[in-house]
């Protein structure tokens, strides 16, 4: 079989634990036998991030900026337990957060729907796309422990001179915790444009959710900028498409989303998008059936990633030499989405066609009754399942048929 030529490089970001093992298998079985691609490799495993003082994460993000396309394996964001487990120098920030801040993009997550996988929310008959603002807020916040009684203030000093402004936050009667976070008008504008453009492509309405009744200045700024961008740049195009934009309070939006049938783009702030992505994924059946694509505001830089964790429990079994049945589909779709955008940017439709074919093969293989244990348990106690390697072999068999 002649390999399909990929014109420009793809930046590959390796990860941790079980997903790292699966990532390599996917590359060896389903990607490199079919496409001729230059991969610029960065090891974002927790040990290498620690050894490089997390510089490898910054270097990888800048490489994606330069070459426009990256694919990323799931990685560990260390907590106190992980710091002890790996003897880390410090509790490093989320690599996803670092990359998203450097690329200043919006994460779009959409469920991978297999007809035989039952939905926990039965009325969700169309996909729900979560547009997650991928800059600032809790993911670049300064948080700390307050040791005892004292006064907390926030101070702003204008860069061009002028009087500093101080805002009282709280008089602590005892020990506690505190947090200061930020965002930028320009990043929020990019977020708005990305969501509106994505919705125009799909022909779906957009809903922005915030809590501006509580965070009147902070969340209120999101609402103001979305309104300005929509009215100034997108209102006519939305009217022509017959779609709408609306702001809703986050609690009202959650309730509404559960009642509706899907078919909309839900624009979420950074933390809200993190949470609601998993809610939507599980509602459609499985956290393992979700695509995740980070797009820059102008749509010219993309990073596709696996939208779940590193599957630590399965990795412990793997370390004992046992076979696992770990779902690789989200990691496969990280590769395919990256390849699809590489083909789009390079003007090589054959690369896009390969990516679409592999995605279709994944869905059709599950729908024909071949799947990993997590999906089988959702369908029926009697549903047969395959190990990870068996499932990947079945996908390879079906991909060969589809490609021929």
N, C-alpha and C positions, 0 to 999 in steps of 0.2 A: 504494500500500500504506500503510495506516494504521500509524504507528509505535506501538510498545508503550511505555506510559508507565512510567518508573522513578520512584518516589515521592521517594526521598531521594538525595542526591549520592553519587558514588563518587570517592574520591581516586585520581588518576592519577599515577604516578611514571614519568617518562620515563627512558631509559637511554642506552646508548652504541653506537657503531659500527653493524654490520649489523643488530643487533636493533632499534636505534632507527629505522632506515629501515623495517624490516618492521612494527614497532609502529604507525607512522603509517599504513601501507597497510592493516593489519588494521582499524584504527579507522575509516578512510575507506570501506572496501569492505564490511566484514562487521558492523560494530557500529552506527555512527551512522545508516546508511540504514534500520535496523530498529527501533532503540530511541531514545526521547526521554529522554536522561539528562543531568543536570548533572555535569560532570567538573571536579573541583578539581585543577588542574594544578600539578605540582612537577617542575622540571627537575633530575634527578639525574645528568645528564651530567657527566663528570669535570671539564670546564672550569668548570661552574657550582658544583660542590661546592668546587672550589679557590677560586673567586672569593668564595664566601660563608663560607669557613673551615669548610665542611661543615655550617653551620647549616641549610641547606636540607634535609638528611637528617633532622635532629632535628625540624624543622618539619613535614615530611611524615609522620613517624611519629606525632607528636602529633595531626595532622589525622586520621589513620586511627583513632586512639584516640577522637577526638570523633565521627566520622561512622560508625565501625564497619566500613567496608569500603574496602579499597584494592586496586589492581591495579598491578603493578610490572613494568617492562621490565628486561632483564638490564643490569647495570652493570659497569664496570671496577673491580676492586680493585687499586690501583697497587702495583707493585713498583719496584725501583730503575730498571729500564729505562723504565717508564711515567712516573716522575718526570722523567726527562730528556726523554722524548718530548714531554710536555705542559708542560714547564717549571713543574712544580708547586711550591708553597710547601713541602710536606712529603709524606710517604708516608701519605696519609689511610687510616683504618681501613676495613674492609669496610662498605659501606652496609647490606648485608643484616644484618651483625652488629649494627650500631647500631640498626636498626629492630627486630630481634628482641629485643634487650635492653630497649628501651623498651616494647615490647608484652608482653614476658615470656611468649611463647607456645611452642607446640610445632609444628614443621614436619612435616606429613604428606605424603610423596611416594609416589605410586602410578603404576605403568606404564599407558600407554595401549596397549591390546593390539589390534593389527590382525592378522587371521588369516593374511594372506599374507606378513607380515614374519617371517622365521625367527628363532627364539630361539637364542641361543648356549648356553643351558642348556635342553635340550629337555624335561626333566622338569618345568620350571616351567609348569604348566598353569593355575594360579590366580595372581592378583596377589599380590605381597608389598608390604605397606605399611611404609615406613620412618617411624617416629615419631622425629624428631630434636629433642632438647632444645635450645631456641633461646636459652639464656642462659648467660653466663659461660664458664668454661674457657678454651681458647686464644684465643677471639674477643674477650675483654676482658682478656687477660693483659698483664702488664708484662714485656717481654723486652728484653734489652740485651746488648751486648758487654762482656765482662770484659777490660780492657786488659792485665792481667798478673797476677803472683802476688798472692795475697791470700785473705782468709777471707770467705765468703759466709754470712750468717745471715738468717733471717726473724724479724721482731719483731712481736708483737701487743700492743697497749695497750688494755685494757678501757675502754669508754666511760664507765662509771660509777665509775671509779677502780680501785684495786687494782694489784697488782704486774704490770708488763709481763712477757711471756714471750718468750724468745728460743729459736729452734730452729737449731742448726748445720746448714748445708746441705752445704758442700764447702770444702776448702782447695785453692785453685787453685795448681798449681805453675807455671802459665803462662797465657797469654791463652786465652779461650774464650767461651762464651755462657751465659746464664742466663735463667730464666723463673720468674715467680710468677703463679699463677692462683687462681681462687676460684669458689665457687658458694654458693647460699643454700638452706637447708632448705625455705623456703616455695616457692621456684621449683621445686625437685625435687618437692615435693608436687603442685604444679600440673601438672607434666610427667606424673606418675603418673596423676593424675585424668584428664587429657586422653587419655592412651593407653588407659586402662581404659574410658572412655566411648566412645571411637572404636571399640574392639574390640566392645563390646556392640552398637553400631549395626550392625556388619558381621557379628556372630556368629562372630568368629574369636578364637583364643587370642592371648595376649600373651607375648612373650619379652623380658626385659631383659638386655642384655649389658654387662658391665663387666670390668675386670681387678682385682678386689678382692683377689686373691692377692698382687699387687704393691703397689697403692695401697690399703693396708688401711683407712686412715682416710677418704681421699677417695672412692674408688669404693665402699668399704664403706658409706658414708653413703647413697649411691644405693640400694644393695641393702636397707638397713634401712628407709628411708622407703617404698620401693615395697611392701615386705612389710607395713608398718604400714597404709598406705592400702588395700591390697588386702584384708587381713583385717578391717579396721575398717569399710570402706565398700562393697566390691564382691564379696566372696566368695560371698554368697548369690545375687546376681544372676548371677554367672558360673556357679554350680552349676545354677541354673534354666535357663540357656541351653545348658548342656552344654559349656562352654568352660573353659579353664584359664589360669593364669598361672605362669610359671617364670622363674627367673634362671639364666643360663648365662654362663660365661666367654666373652669375645669371640672367642677363637680357636676354641673348640668350637662357638660359634654360627655362625661363618662356614662351618665344615665341614658342619654340620648343614643350614644353609640351602641349600647347593649340592645336598644329597641329597634334600631334601624337594620336594614339588610346589607349595608356595606356600599361600596361604590363611591368613596369620597377620600380626599386627602386631609388628614388630621395634622395640622401644624402644631407641634409641641415645643415648649422650651426644653432645654437640655435634660434636666432631671426628669421632667414629666415624660419626655420621649423615651428615656431609658426604661422607665417603669411600664408605660403603656405599650411599648414594643412587645414585651413579654406577655402582657395581658392579651393582646391581639393574637400573638402567635399561639398561645395556649388555647384561646377561644376557638381558633380555627383547627385545633387538633393537637398540635405538637410544637414545642420550642425548637425542635430539630427541623422544622419545615418553614424556614423564613429566610428571605434574601435580605442583604444589608449592603447598601451602596452609598458611599460618601461622595457627594458632588460639590465642586467648588461653585461659588455664586455665578460664574460665567459659563459653567457646564463644561469647561475644557480640561479639568483634572478630576480623576475618579480613583477611589480606592474601594475595592470590594472585599468584604470580610465575612467570616462565619459569625452568625448572630447568636452565639451561645458561648458557654464557658468551656473549660478545658477537660471536662468529664473526668474529674479526679478519681471518682469511685471505680470507674472502669480501668483507669491507669494502674491503680493498686492491684487489680486482678491481672493485668498484663505483666506487671513486674514479677508476679508469682509464676509466670509462664502459662497462664490460662488464656484461652480464646475468649474474646468478648464479642458482644453483638451491639456495636456502637454505630449510631446512625451517621453516615458521612455526607448526607445530601446537602446540608447547609455549607459545608466546606467545599463540596463540588461546585455549588452555585457561586461561591466566591471566585473560583477559577473561571467559570463560564461567563459571569458578568464582567470580570476583568477583560477576558478575551473579546467579549462582544463589543465593549467600548474601545478596545485597541483596534478592532476591525473598523469600527465607525470612524475613529479619528484618522486612521491610515487609508481609508477608502478601499478596504479589502473585504467585500461582502462574503467571500468564502470562509473567512475567519469567523464572522458573525454567524454564518450558517452552521458551522461546526459547533459553536457555543449553544445555539438554539437546539441543535440535534441532540447534544448530550443532555440538556435540560429536559427535553421531551422524553428521552430514554429513561431518565430517572423517574419521572412521573408514571410513564407507562409500565415500567417494571414493577413499581409498587402496586399499581392498579391491576396488574395481572397476577398478583398474589405473592410476589417475592419481595421480602422486606426484612428489616432488622427487628429485634425483639420489642423495642419501644413502640413501634407502630403496630405490630401484631397484637400487643396487649390492648391497644385501643379498639381494635376491630372485634376480636373475639378470643375467648380462652382457648379455642380450638385452632386458631389461625397459626399456621406453621411459620417459622422464622429462620433466618440465616445468620451465621456469624458475619462479622465485618468483612473478612476476607472472601467468604462465599458470596456475599452480596456484591462486593466490588467485582468479583469474577463474573457474576451474572450481568452486571452493568456493562462490563467489557464485551461479553458475548453479544449482548443486544446492541451495543454501540457499533460493533463490527458489522452486524447485519444492516443496521441503519445507514452506515457509511458506504456500504457496498451497493 
